[in-house]
Structure formats: structure tokens, C-alpha cells
Amino acid sequence: MPELNWIPATDDETLTEYLEIAFGDDGNVYIRENINPDKVVVTTDAKWDAFVLGVKAGEFDHFVEGIED
């Protein structure tokens, strides 16, 4: 695996569990849980971009219906 700069997917410093994202020079996006850093999911930049656009468009809102902040 390439050398990666892991970015927490939260700015809430009180959380003990969260996702981390890294963008590789190889055109891949790496995703892991901070509490389990050896398990890494890899996807492409294009698929990541499509996912982010879907989130922004509300395509995944049904997964969080009824969950309170």
C-alpha cells in the first residue's frame, strides 16, 4: 500500500470511532475505521466522486431517516 495521509471524516474531537479517508497518488481512494486501521477499503477516484455527488444529492438519505443528530 502506498504512503497515505489519513484524514478523519469528522471534526468532532470527542468521537472515539470514525472513518478516515486517504487519497493515493495511484488514483485510488482508501477508507478505513480509525479503530481498525488494518482493514482498508479501496475504490477509485471516479467511484468516490460519484458517491460524494450522490450524498450531496440526497440519494442516501433513506439510510439515516429517523436518526437524530
N, C-alpha and C positions, 0 to 999 in steps of 0.2 A: 504494500500500500504506500502511496506517495506521502511525503511530509505534508501534513494538513494543519490549517489554522482553524480550530473548532470554535464556532460562535454559538453561545447559548441562545435558544429560541425564546428567551424571556428576559426582561429587565428587572424582574421581581427577585431580589436577593434573598427573600425569606423562603423561597421554594427549595426543597431538597431533591426533587426529581423533575427533570425537564429534558427536552430534546436538544441536541446540538447538531449544527449543520456545518459542513465544510465544503468549499468549492475547490475542486482539484484542477491543476493545470492540464490534466488529461481530458477535460471536457465532461467529467463526472461530478455528481453531487453526492456527498456522503452524509448519512443521517444515523445518529446513534442516541441512546439514552445515556445521560451522564452517569447513572448508577450501574450501567453495564457497558462500558466503553469498548469491550472486545467484540461485541455484536454490532456490526455495521451493515446498513442497507445502502446499496449503491444504485443510483439512477443516472440518467443522462441530463445534461443541461436543458435540452428541449422538453423532456418529460417534466422536469422540475418547473420550468416556465409555464407549461400547460396547467400543472397543478396549482401554482400560485394564481394564475388568471382565473381558474375555477373557484378558488377560495374567495377571491375578490368579487366574483360574480354571484356568490351565494350558492353555488352548486352543492356544497357540502353542509349547508345549514341544518338539514334534517338530522345530521349526526349529533347536533348539540341542542336540539329542541328540548326544552324543559330543564336544561342545566343552568343553574344560576351562577352568576359571577361571584 
